[in-house]
Amino acid sequence: MVSFTHNLFKLTLYTLLILNNVVSIAQSHPNKSYKIGIEDIEYYPHYGRKNASDDNYSGFARPFFDKFSNKNQLDFHYTPLPIKRLYNYFLNSQTVDFKYPDNPNWNIKNKQGHKVYYSDEITYYVDGTFIHQDQILPLDIVHLGVIRGFTPEPYLAQILADKIKVTEFSRSDHLLSALNHKRIDAAYMNVDVGKFQRSKSDFNLKVKFCSSLPLTKGSYYLSTIKHPELLNKVNEFIRNNSDFIKELQLSYKFTVVD
């Protein structure tokens, strides 16, 4: 009996020593931590917040990056910034490691002189034109509303020719409210964001997406200056998780256009 108790004690001690070593090894190799610079706007269901009072980073991007970081034992910290300041932190002070979303065609002028690396396409987006339900096509747009820092590319030539006046809004709900009250002729914004904001509004917003007016189809990428080597893992994750990405796009009801 004494021998059995002694052996049990030794086995328990041995097990505890192994567990302690495992914990020590894990603690000595903590997850690498990175900052992803994000736009401080309500841009759900793609990314960002659902509304101005919501501090949670959500939408498609959150489960995508959560799954990627967990798989690769990384810690991602999201740093929300106004768009212009985000570019400054990313390109100049480089106080954020990555920027999401990004696109090689965005802010080309300010990116000159910087070697910016991009992942493969993570997901797609559709930006389009919202109009008031009372408006009849063809529509003569002379006053266009946009999210601050965003470029309404299909209307750029008319804007540069002073044929369209542009008013910027910091929040997507304020943009749609201005359209609802007919203070602007149209709103150019992400179609999914506009539909979500309309659905959650406490007011009966009489606005609609008009697919026959100009729109832009594009892609969201993860970009970096400091850590291009990590993009190889991102690209591998994208290739190996195409079904997961499609499921996210469906669950967040992304707009599909021909």
ABEGO torsion letter per residue (X at the ends): XAAAAAAAAAAAAAAAAAAAAAAAAAAABBBBBBBBBBBBBBAOAABEBABAABABBBEAAAAAAAAAAAAAGBBBBBBBBBAAAAAAAAAAAGABABBOBBBAABGAAAABGBBBBBBBBABBBBBBBBBBAABBOBBBBABBBBBBGBBBAAAAAAAAAGABBBBBBABAAAAAAAAAAGABABBBBBAAAAAAAAAABABBBBBBBBAABBBBBBBBBBBBAABAAAAAAAAAAAAAAAAAAAAAAAAAGBBBBX
